[in-house]
Amino acid sequence: MTAPAGLQGRLAGLACVLGGAFVILAARAVDLTVVRGAEFAKRAANQHQRRVTLRGQRGPILDRNGTLLASSVDVPSLFVNGQVAPDEPQTATTLARALALDPIGVRRKLQGTQSFVWLKRQASPKEAEAAIALGVPGLGQLTEARRFYPDGSLAAHVLGFVGIDSQGQAGLEQALDDELRGEERDVLVERDAHGRAIASAGLGTPLMAGNGVELTIDARIQAVVERELAAGVRTAKAVAGVAIVGDPHTGEILALANVPTFDPNIDLGTRGDSWQRRTLNRAIFTPYEPGSTLKAVFAASALEEGAVTPADHFFCENGRYRFGKWWIRDSHPHGWLSFTEVIRYSSNICTAKVAARVGAARYYHHLRAFGFGQRTGVEVPGESRGILRPVESWATVDLATHSFGQGIAVTPLQMVAAFGVIANGGTLMRPYVVRRVVGPDGRTVRENEPVAVRRVLGERAAALTTELLRGVVEEEGGTGRQARLEGVHVAGKTGTAQKSREDGRGYSSKRVASFIGFVPSDRPRAVILVLVDEPGTTSYGGVVAAPVFRAIAGEVLDLLDVPLQRDVPLLPSAPPEPRRAERPETPPLPVGEGHVPQLVGLSVREALTRAHEQRWDVRVEGWGYVASQRPSPGALAPADRRLVLTLHADGDRSRP
């Protein structure tokens, strides 16, 4: 029986619809399996797999005695699958509470479409346990290595810190990152339908740890230095401070401290605005004008050149000296002083007079030889060269100001290396903080040895300078009296320097107070520098920094097992010199009225004072110190009593 025409039409239409649907489904199937099959397979895999880079533990950092300063520990890291995790405020709140996170940030990650996103890396085991116990779908964990510093801020500026991916970001962690970093390996993390990690493909053998590093730092000495420096900065109401202890014979740095400091254990996300200021390593990065501490280097240079002897006397102009268009002043007025007393009482005026004898070229050569204007080569990154302009660019006054530590900028570490030259008998040693690098198997990968950079001074000049510096501390009236120690000889120098204005135009009212010296002076074991930046009490280095030096030096000698002596005399190798300040300001002429006086080697002011007292008509040629005179010294006085003085900046080293 034939179906009605209407029914046949409806069946035909239905067949067409079904056929069209089949064609569409077939095309869709081809599109999904053939055209975009690889893309969807990748999407499906991504919902269940994620490639993550895992890193082996960084190698440990130890002090010279084997004390652990930095290590790595395995900790859990939490991740979440945003495609599976529930988007509920309550879930975000409870997770945030368990992990000590911001609830808003947690919910944002739960709302995301990514199949893998870190929720909290390097969490504490307690935090991870609390979070996993919540049973949140899509939440999982992996094990990562986290850097840990057992003593918190101890030696923080030497050690530095690492980032979240265990990459060194400061200090030795950065400088030795390639050696400390453990093995890295990409692993495939598989997850079930709820986003939970169920397997990690590619792990295989355990990840190899990085090399270990043994330092020259002594953790015991470092702790003493940090404690005493912090107390000194606090007492002086200062903004910052630096202290360094070094071995003058090897160049090893036994301690290096900065105030303010920081704790490298602090999580990256909780480091505040002051983090950069606290992590600044002023000991190697921030140059400063050394002030009178540089007089020790100048004295050594002048003695090495033979330009002066400790017994030579100079007129200190009673505290105020006109130098061209400039004035040079002393903190206390003095008349006649021997060179020994010039250093003891820290006279800028007489130091400038001696500088004219040395000359700019020779003094610049010595400054370079002592290491100024160059990096020391210490392994800690960020070291500054300081500021030492080429001698060709020096103005007339620069020779004078450089002799007493103005117009030149140095780093604290450069000063320690320079004083090491005096302490060890004349050799510049390269400072270093890394003793050796050790592989995971305990074998030494490389080892550092003491490096003598160059010979700077002869032993005699170094010994004479040491005696001058002992007088600064041990003689009555010396500026460093507060650095004295019972039972041990101390050689050192105080410094009080102005700070330049931020715009570079002149000096501000801010000061840097410092003291640097070595102990025992007769058999040095340690060079110690203390710098106090912008003290709010008094600015004198002998008052602010010297007591901190004394406190550090006493404990350092004890830790180094240096025996102290009883009843140590002040300067047993030479009797105390008589004070010359009470000497008449106009001394008797070296020859009688009928003869030409000896004026060679004197400053123009000294020469004119002597000549005018004897009614000589004087003509001056040139600038500086008297290099020659006409008529010659000791000759019969001419009838017109005319005297021509020829001056030169270098003066005459044969002055009696």
matplotlib code that plots the C-alpha trace (Angstrom):
import matplotlib.pyplot as plt

x = [0.0, 1.3, 1.8, -0.1, 1.7, 1.9, 3.5, 6.1, 7.0, 7.4, 9.6, 11.8, 12.2, 13.2, 15.6, 17.2, 17.5, 19.0, 21.4, 22.4, 23.0, 25.1, 27.2, 27.7, 28.6, 31.0, 32.6, 32.9, 34.5, 37.0, 37.7, 38.2, 40.2, 42.1, 42.2, 42.5, 43.2, 46.8, 45.6, 42.8, 45.1, 47.5, 44.7, 43.7, 47.2, 47.6, 44.6, 46.4, 50.1, 52.4, 56.1, 57.9, 61.5, 62.9, 66.2, 68.6, 69.8, 72.3, 75.7, 76.3, 78.4, 80.6, 82.9, 86.6, 85.9, 83.2, 80.2, 77.2, 76.2, 73.9, 72.2, 69.2, 66.3, 63.5, 60.1, 56.7, 55.3, 51.6, 49.9, 46.3, 44.3, 42.0, 39.9, 39.0, 39.2, 35.9, 35.4, 34.0, 34.8, 34.9, 37.4, 39.7, 39.4, 40.3, 43.2, 44.5, 44.4, 46.2, 49.0, 49.2, 48.2, 46.0, 42.4, 41.8, 45.0, 44.1, 40.5, 41.9, 44.0, 41.0, 39.0, 41.6, 41.5, 45.0, 45.5, 48.6, 49.4, 51.6, 49.6, 52.6, 56.1, 58.4, 55.8, 56.5, 55.6, 53.0, 51.3, 51.3, 49.9, 47.0, 46.2, 46.2, 44.0, 41.3, 40.8, 40.3, 39.9, 42.8, 45.2, 48.6, 52.1, 55.7, 59.0, 61.5, 64.8, 64.7, 67.7, 68.1, 70.5, 70.8, 72.1, 69.8, 71.6, 75.1, 77.4, 74.4, 76.2, 78.9, 76.4, 73.7, 70.4, 68.6, 65.3, 62.3, 63.9, 67.1, 69.0, 71.6, 70.7, 73.3, 76.6, 78.4, 75.1, 75.1, 78.9, 79.2, 75.8, 77.1, 79.0, 76.5, 73.4, 72.2, 71.3, 68.1, 65.7, 62.3, 59.8, 56.3, 53.7, 50.6, 47.3, 44.0, 40.6, 40.6, 44.0, 45.9, 49.5, 49.7, 53.1, 56.2, 57.8, 61.4, 62.7, 64.9, 68.0, 68.0, 69.0, 72.7, 73.4, 75.7, 79.2, 79.9, 82.0, 84.3, 84.9, 87.7, 85.1, 85.2, 81.6, 82.8, 84.6, 81.8, 79.3, 81.5, 81.9, 78.2, 77.3, 79.8, 79.2, 75.5, 76.0, 78.4, 76.0, 73.2, 75.2, 76.4, 72.8, 74.3, 72.5, 74.9, 78.2, 80.8, 83.4, 86.0, 88.6, 91.3, 94.5, 97.3, 99.7, 97.3, 94.5, 91.9, 88.7, 87.8, 84.7, 82.7, 79.7, 77.2, 74.6, 71.7, 71.6, 69.0, 67.8, 68.2, 65.5, 62.8, 60.3, 60.6, 57.0, 57.4, 60.5, 59.6, 60.7, 63.9, 65.1, 67.4, 68.9, 69.5, 71.1, 73.5, 77.1, 78.7, 82.0, 82.7, 80.2, 80.1, 83.2, 83.8, 86.4, 88.7, 89.8, 92.8, 93.0, 94.7, 97.5, 98.9, 99.2, 100.7, 103.2, 104.3, 104.7, 106.7, 109.0, 109.5, 110.5, 112.9, 111.0, 110.8, 112.1, 110.1, 112.3, 111.8, 110.0, 107.3, 105.5, 101.8, 100.7, 98.7, 95.8, 95.1, 97.1, 96.6, 97.2, 96.8, 93.1, 92.2, 92.5, 93.7, 92.7, 93.5, 91.0, 93.4, 96.1, 99.8, 103.1, 106.2, 105.7, 107.9, 106.6, 105.9, 103.7, 102.1, 100.7, 100.0, 98.0, 96.7, 97.7, 96.3, 98.5, 101.8, 100.7, 100.1, 103.6, 105.2, 103.1, 104.8, 108.1, 106.8, 105.2, 102.0, 103.4, 105.2, 102.3, 99.8, 102.1, 102.0, 98.2, 97.9, 100.5, 98.4, 95.4, 93.3, 91.3, 91.2, 89.0, 90.6, 89.3, 87.3, 84.8, 81.7, 80.0, 79.3, 82.8, 83.6, 86.9, 86.5, 87.5, 91.1, 91.5, 94.5, 97.3, 97.2, 93.8, 94.9, 94.5, 97.1, 95.3, 94.7, 98.1, 97.5, 94.0, 94.8, 97.5, 94.9, 92.1, 89.9, 89.2, 89.7, 87.1, 87.9, 86.0, 86.4, 87.9, 90.5, 91.5, 91.9, 94.1, 96.2, 96.8, 97.7, 100.6, 102.0, 101.2, 102.9, 106.0, 105.2, 103.3, 99.8, 97.8, 94.6, 91.6, 89.5, 86.6, 86.5, 89.0, 87.9, 85.1, 84.2, 82.2, 79.3, 81.7, 84.0, 86.8, 88.3, 87.3, 89.5, 91.3, 92.4, 95.9, 97.2, 98.1, 100.8, 99.8, 102.9, 105.6, 104.6, 107.0, 110.4, 110.4, 112.0, 109.3, 106.6, 108.3, 108.6, 105.0, 103.9, 105.8, 104.0, 100.6, 101.5, 102.0, 98.5, 97.1, 99.6, 101.1, 99.5, 97.6, 97.2, 93.8, 93.3, 93.8, 90.4, 91.6, 94.2, 94.1, 95.6, 98.5, 98.9, 100.4, 98.0, 98.8, 96.1, 94.7, 91.5, 89.5, 86.8, 85.7, 83.0, 80.5, 80.0, 76.7, 74.4, 74.7, 78.5, 78.9, 81.1, 80.6, 77.6, 77.4, 77.3, 80.4, 81.9, 83.9, 86.3, 89.2, 91.5, 94.4, 96.2, 97.0, 99.4, 101.5, 104.7, 103.3, 100.1, 97.3, 94.4, 93.7, 90.4, 88.4, 85.3, 83.3, 80.3, 78.3, 76.6, 76.9, 74.4, 76.5, 80.1, 81.7, 85.3, 86.6, 88.6, 85.5, 82.9, 84.8, 87.9, 86.0, 84.2, 87.6, 88.9, 85.9, 86.3, 90.1, 90.0, 87.7, 89.4, 92.7, 91.2, 89.5, 92.8, 94.6, 97.0, 98.5, 98.4, 101.3, 101.4, 102.7, 103.2, 105.1, 103.9, 106.8, 109.7, 111.7, 112.1, 111.7, 108.7, 109.7, 109.5, 106.6, 107.7, 104.5, 105.9, 109.0, 109.2, 107.4, 110.4, 113.5, 117.0, 118.7, 121.0, 123.9, 124.9, 123.7, 126.6, 125.7, 122.9, 120.4, 119.6, 116.0, 116.0, 113.2, 111.0, 107.5, 107.3, 105.7, 108.4, 111.2, 109.7, 109.2, 112.9, 114.2, 112.2, 113.2, 116.8, 115.7, 116.3, 114.8, 113.2, 112.0, 110.0, 109.9, 107.5, 105.2, 105.6, 108.7, 112.1, 114.1, 117.1, 118.2, 120.6, 123.0, 123.7, 123.2, 126.2, 127.6, 128.5, 125.5, 125.6, 125.3, 121.8, 120.6, 118.6, 117.6, 116.0, 114.0, 113.1, 110.1, 109.0, 106.0, 108.2, 110.4, 113.8, 114.3, 117.6, 116.2, 118.1]
y = [0.0, 3.3, 6.0, 9.2, 11.9, 14.1, 11.5, 10.7, 14.4, 14.5, 11.4, 12.8, 16.0, 14.1, 12.0, 15.2, 16.7, 13.5, 13.3, 16.9, 16.3, 13.3, 15.3, 18.0, 15.4, 13.8, 17.1, 18.0, 14.6, 15.1, 18.6, 17.3, 14.3, 15.3, 19.1, 20.1, 16.7, 17.6, 20.8, 19.1, 16.3, 18.9, 20.6, 17.2, 16.5, 19.9, 19.2, 16.2, 17.0, 19.9, 20.3, 21.8, 22.6, 21.1, 22.1, 20.3, 21.8, 24.6, 23.7, 24.8, 27.8, 27.3, 29.6, 28.9, 26.6, 24.6, 26.5, 26.3, 29.8, 28.8, 25.5, 24.2, 22.2, 20.4, 22.1, 21.6, 24.0, 24.2, 24.5, 24.6, 23.6, 26.5, 24.4, 22.0, 24.0, 25.4, 29.1, 29.7, 32.6, 30.2, 27.9, 30.8, 32.1, 28.8, 28.2, 31.7, 31.2, 27.9, 29.3, 32.8, 34.4, 37.2, 35.7, 38.0, 36.7, 33.1, 33.4, 35.0, 31.9, 29.6, 31.5, 31.2, 28.9, 27.7, 24.0, 24.7, 27.8, 28.1, 28.9, 29.1, 28.1, 27.0, 26.8, 25.5, 21.8, 22.9, 25.2, 22.5, 19.9, 22.3, 23.1, 19.6, 18.5, 20.8, 18.4, 21.2, 19.7, 20.7, 21.4, 19.5, 19.8, 19.3, 19.3, 22.1, 23.2, 26.4, 28.3, 28.6, 30.8, 29.3, 32.5, 34.9, 38.1, 36.9, 37.9, 38.7, 41.2, 38.6, 35.7, 37.6, 36.0, 34.0, 34.3, 32.0, 29.9, 29.5, 31.9, 34.0, 37.7, 39.3, 38.6, 35.3, 33.6, 35.7, 35.7, 31.9, 31.1, 28.7, 26.7, 26.7, 26.0, 22.4, 20.2, 21.4, 19.0, 19.3, 16.8, 15.9, 16.2, 14.1, 14.9, 13.0, 14.5, 16.4, 18.0, 16.0, 15.1, 11.3, 10.8, 12.7, 11.4, 12.2, 12.2, 9.2, 9.6, 12.2, 15.7, 16.4, 19.2, 22.2, 22.7, 23.8, 26.9, 27.5, 31.1, 33.0, 34.5, 33.5, 33.3, 34.0, 37.2, 38.1, 37.9, 40.2, 42.7, 42.9, 43.3, 46.0, 47.9, 48.0, 49.2, 51.9, 53.1, 53.2, 55.1, 57.7, 58.0, 57.5, 56.4, 53.6, 51.9, 49.5, 47.3, 45.0, 42.7, 41.4, 39.4, 41.7, 38.9, 36.8, 39.2, 37.0, 38.8, 37.5, 39.6, 42.2, 43.9, 46.6, 48.5, 48.5, 44.8, 42.3, 38.7, 36.8, 34.3, 36.8, 35.8, 37.7, 38.9, 40.4, 42.5, 46.1, 49.5, 49.5, 46.3, 47.9, 50.2, 47.4, 45.1, 47.8, 46.6, 49.9, 48.1, 47.6, 49.6, 53.1, 55.3, 58.0, 60.6, 59.0, 62.2, 61.9, 58.1, 58.6, 60.5, 57.1, 56.3, 59.7, 59.4, 56.0, 57.5, 60.5, 58.3, 55.9, 58.8, 60.2, 63.5, 63.6, 62.0, 61.5, 64.2, 66.9, 70.0, 72.1, 75.3, 74.6, 78.2, 78.1, 76.3, 78.5, 78.5, 80.5, 78.3, 80.3, 81.4, 78.6, 78.2, 75.0, 74.6, 72.3, 71.2, 72.5, 75.2, 74.1, 75.9, 73.9, 70.1, 67.2, 65.0, 62.4, 64.9, 66.0, 62.5, 62.1, 65.4, 65.1, 68.5, 69.1, 72.2, 70.5, 67.4, 69.8, 71.3, 67.9, 67.0, 69.9, 68.1, 64.8, 66.3, 65.4, 62.9, 60.8, 60.9, 59.8, 56.9, 55.8, 56.1, 53.9, 51.5, 51.2, 50.2, 53.3, 54.0, 50.2, 47.4, 45.0, 42.0, 40.6, 38.0, 39.8, 41.6, 45.3, 46.6, 50.2, 51.5, 54.6, 58.0, 58.9, 61.4, 61.2, 63.4, 65.4, 66.7, 67.8, 71.4, 73.2, 72.5, 68.8, 67.7, 69.4, 68.1, 64.6, 64.4, 64.7, 62.7, 65.2, 65.2, 61.4, 58.7, 55.2, 52.1, 50.7, 47.5, 49.5, 51.2, 47.8, 46.5, 49.7, 49.5, 45.9, 47.1, 49.0, 46.2, 43.4, 45.3, 46.7, 44.3, 44.9, 41.6, 40.9, 40.7, 37.6, 35.8, 32.4, 29.9, 27.0, 25.4, 21.7, 19.3, 17.2, 14.3, 16.3, 16.8, 20.3, 21.9, 25.0, 26.7, 30.3, 31.1, 34.5, 36.8, 39.4, 42.2, 44.3, 45.6, 49.1, 50.0, 49.1, 47.5, 50.6, 52.9, 50.5, 50.2, 54.0, 54.5, 51.9, 53.8, 57.0, 55.3, 53.9, 57.4, 58.3, 55.7, 55.5, 58.9, 61.7, 64.0, 61.5, 61.6, 57.8, 57.4, 55.8, 52.9, 51.8, 48.2, 46.8, 44.5, 45.1, 47.7, 49.3, 51.3, 53.3, 56.5, 58.5, 60.2, 62.8, 63.7, 65.9, 64.4, 65.9, 67.5, 65.3, 67.7, 67.5, 71.2, 71.4, 69.8, 69.4, 69.5, 65.7, 63.8, 60.3, 59.3, 56.4, 54.6, 52.1, 50.3, 47.0, 44.8, 43.9, 46.6, 44.7, 41.4, 42.3, 39.6, 41.8, 45.1, 46.5, 49.4, 51.0, 53.6, 55.5, 57.4, 60.6, 60.4, 62.5, 63.1, 64.1, 63.6, 62.9, 59.5, 59.3, 59.6, 57.8, 55.0, 54.4, 52.9, 50.5, 49.5, 48.8, 46.6, 44.6, 44.3, 43.0, 40.1, 39.4, 39.0, 36.6, 34.5, 34.4, 33.2, 36.2, 36.4, 39.8, 41.3, 42.9, 46.4, 47.2, 50.5, 53.1, 53.3, 51.2, 51.5, 55.3, 57.7, 60.1, 63.2, 66.6, 68.7, 71.4, 73.4, 75.6, 76.5, 80.2, 80.7, 82.6, 80.5, 81.9, 82.2, 79.4, 81.9, 85.2, 88.7, 89.1, 86.0, 84.8, 82.6, 79.0, 79.2, 76.3, 73.8, 76.2, 77.4, 80.9, 82.1, 80.5, 81.9, 85.4, 85.4, 84.5, 86.9, 89.9, 89.5, 90.2, 93.1, 91.3, 92.7, 89.5, 88.8, 85.6, 83.7, 80.7, 78.8, 76.2, 75.7, 77.3, 75.3, 77.6, 81.1, 83.8, 84.5, 81.0, 80.1, 81.1, 83.6, 87.1, 89.4, 91.9, 95.6, 95.9, 92.9, 91.7, 88.0, 86.1, 82.9, 80.5, 78.3, 75.0, 72.8, 69.8, 71.8, 70.5, 67.2, 68.2, 70.6, 70.3]
z = [0.0, -1.0, 1.7, 1.2, -0.7, 2.4, 4.5, 1.9, 1.8, 5.5, 5.5, 2.8, 4.7, 7.9, 5.9, 4.6, 8.1, 9.4, 6.5, 7.0, 10.7, 9.9, 7.4, 10.0, 12.7, 10.3, 9.4, 13.0, 13.7, 10.9, 12.3, 15.8, 15.0, 11.8, 11.4, 15.1, 16.6, 17.7, 19.4, 21.4, 22.3, 23.7, 25.6, 27.1, 28.0, 29.6, 31.8, 33.2, 32.7, 33.4, 32.7, 35.7, 36.3, 39.6, 41.0, 43.3, 46.5, 46.4, 47.9, 51.6, 52.6, 55.6, 57.6, 58.0, 61.0, 59.4, 60.9, 58.6, 57.3, 54.4, 53.4, 51.5, 52.8, 51.0, 51.4, 49.9, 47.2, 46.6, 43.1, 42.0, 38.8, 38.2, 35.8, 38.6, 41.8, 43.2, 42.8, 46.3, 48.6, 51.6, 49.9, 49.1, 52.7, 54.3, 51.9, 52.5, 56.2, 56.1, 53.8, 55.3, 52.0, 50.8, 50.3, 47.3, 45.5, 46.3, 44.9, 41.7, 41.2, 41.9, 39.3, 36.7, 33.6, 33.8, 34.6, 36.7, 38.7, 41.8, 44.9, 47.3, 46.7, 49.4, 52.1, 55.5, 56.1, 58.7, 56.1, 53.4, 55.7, 56.8, 53.1, 51.8, 54.8, 53.4, 50.5, 47.9, 44.4, 42.1, 44.9, 44.8, 46.0, 44.8, 46.7, 46.1, 47.8, 49.8, 51.0, 54.7, 56.8, 60.3, 61.9, 60.3, 59.5, 60.3, 57.5, 55.4, 53.1, 52.3, 51.8, 49.9, 49.1, 46.5, 44.6, 44.5, 41.8, 43.9, 41.7, 43.5, 43.6, 45.8, 47.6, 47.1, 46.3, 43.1, 42.4, 42.8, 41.5, 38.8, 41.4, 44.1, 42.0, 42.0, 39.0, 37.1, 35.4, 33.7, 35.0, 33.8, 36.6, 35.9, 37.6, 38.0, 37.2, 40.4, 39.6, 42.2, 41.4, 41.0, 39.3, 38.2, 35.1, 34.4, 38.0, 37.6, 39.8, 42.6, 41.6, 42.3, 44.8, 44.0, 45.2, 48.7, 49.5, 52.5, 53.5, 55.2, 57.5, 61.1, 62.4, 65.9, 65.0, 62.6, 65.5, 67.7, 64.9, 64.1, 67.8, 68.6, 65.4, 65.9, 69.5, 68.3, 65.6, 68.1, 70.7, 68.1, 66.8, 63.3, 60.1, 59.2, 59.9, 58.5, 60.2, 58.6, 60.1, 57.8, 58.1, 56.9, 55.9, 53.8, 52.7, 54.2, 55.4, 58.9, 59.2, 57.2, 58.7, 57.7, 59.7, 58.8, 58.0, 56.8, 57.3, 54.0, 55.3, 54.8, 52.1, 48.8, 49.1, 52.5, 51.9, 52.6, 51.1, 53.3, 51.8, 49.2, 51.8, 54.2, 51.6, 50.4, 51.0, 52.0, 52.8, 49.1, 47.2, 48.8, 48.4, 51.1, 51.7, 54.3, 56.0, 58.3, 58.2, 54.8, 56.6, 57.5, 53.8, 53.1, 55.9, 54.6, 51.1, 52.3, 54.4, 51.5, 49.2, 51.8, 51.7, 55.5, 58.7, 61.9, 63.6, 61.0, 62.3, 60.7, 61.7, 61.9, 61.6, 64.8, 63.2, 60.1, 56.9, 53.6, 50.6, 47.5, 47.6, 50.0, 53.8, 55.4, 59.1, 61.9, 64.5, 67.2, 66.8, 66.9, 66.5, 65.8, 65.6, 64.6, 61.8, 64.5, 66.3, 63.0, 62.6, 66.3, 66.5, 62.9, 61.6, 58.1, 57.7, 58.3, 56.3, 53.3, 53.8, 53.7, 50.6, 48.7, 49.3, 48.0, 44.9, 43.1, 40.7, 43.3, 45.7, 43.0, 42.2, 45.8, 46.0, 43.0, 44.4, 47.7, 45.5, 45.4, 42.3, 41.5, 42.6, 45.1, 43.3, 46.3, 45.2, 46.5, 43.6, 43.3, 44.3, 43.5, 42.3, 44.5, 43.0, 42.3, 39.5, 37.2, 38.5, 35.2, 36.2, 39.8, 40.6, 42.7, 45.9, 45.2, 46.4, 49.7, 50.2, 49.0, 51.7, 54.5, 52.8, 50.9, 47.2, 47.0, 47.7, 48.8, 49.9, 53.4, 52.0, 50.1, 53.4, 55.1, 52.2, 52.4, 56.1, 55.6, 53.6, 56.6, 59.0, 57.0, 56.2, 52.8, 50.5, 49.1, 49.5, 47.5, 49.9, 49.5, 51.3, 49.5, 50.8, 48.6, 46.6, 47.4, 45.2, 46.5, 46.8, 49.2, 46.7, 46.4, 43.1, 43.5, 46.3, 46.8, 48.0, 49.3, 46.4, 46.8, 44.3, 44.6, 46.8, 47.9, 50.8, 52.1, 55.5, 57.1, 55.9, 57.1, 60.5, 60.9, 59.9, 62.4, 65.1, 64.1, 64.3, 67.7, 68.9, 67.7, 70.2, 73.0, 73.4, 75.5, 73.2, 70.4, 68.7, 69.0, 72.8, 73.1, 71.0, 73.6, 74.8, 78.0, 77.4, 73.7, 71.4, 69.0, 65.8, 64.2, 62.9, 63.4, 60.7, 60.5, 57.0, 55.6, 53.1, 49.7, 48.8, 46.8, 43.8, 44.0, 44.8, 47.8, 51.2, 53.5, 57.3, 57.5, 58.6, 58.5, 61.6, 61.4, 63.0, 61.4, 62.9, 63.5, 66.5, 68.0, 66.3, 66.8, 65.3, 63.6, 63.4, 62.4, 60.6, 61.9, 60.4, 62.0, 60.1, 61.5, 58.9, 59.9, 63.7, 65.6, 68.7, 68.0, 64.6, 65.8, 64.8, 68.0, 70.1, 68.0, 66.2, 68.3, 71.3, 68.9, 67.5, 71.0, 71.9, 68.7, 68.9, 72.4, 71.6, 68.2, 69.9, 72.4, 69.7, 67.7, 70.9, 71.0, 74.5, 76.1, 78.0, 81.4, 82.0, 78.3, 78.0, 75.6, 73.1, 74.3, 71.1, 71.5, 74.5, 74.2, 72.2, 74.0, 73.0, 70.5, 70.6, 73.3, 71.2, 70.2, 66.9, 65.5, 66.1, 66.0, 62.7, 61.7, 61.1, 62.4, 61.4, 58.9, 56.9, 54.6, 56.5, 55.5, 54.0, 51.6, 52.3, 54.2, 53.2, 51.8, 55.1, 57.2, 55.0, 55.0, 58.8, 59.3, 56.7, 57.7, 61.3, 60.1, 57.8, 54.5, 51.3, 49.8, 46.3, 45.7, 42.4, 41.8, 44.2, 46.9, 49.1, 48.9, 46.4, 46.1, 47.2, 46.1, 47.8, 49.0, 52.7, 54.9, 52.4, 53.6, 53.6, 50.7, 51.5, 50.0, 52.0, 49.0, 48.9, 46.0, 46.8, 44.1, 45.1, 43.7, 44.6, 45.3, 47.7, 48.6, 50.4, 51.8, 54.4, 57.7]

ax = plt.figure().add_subplot(projection="3d")
ax.plot(x, y, z, "-o")
ax.set_aspect("equal")
plt.show()
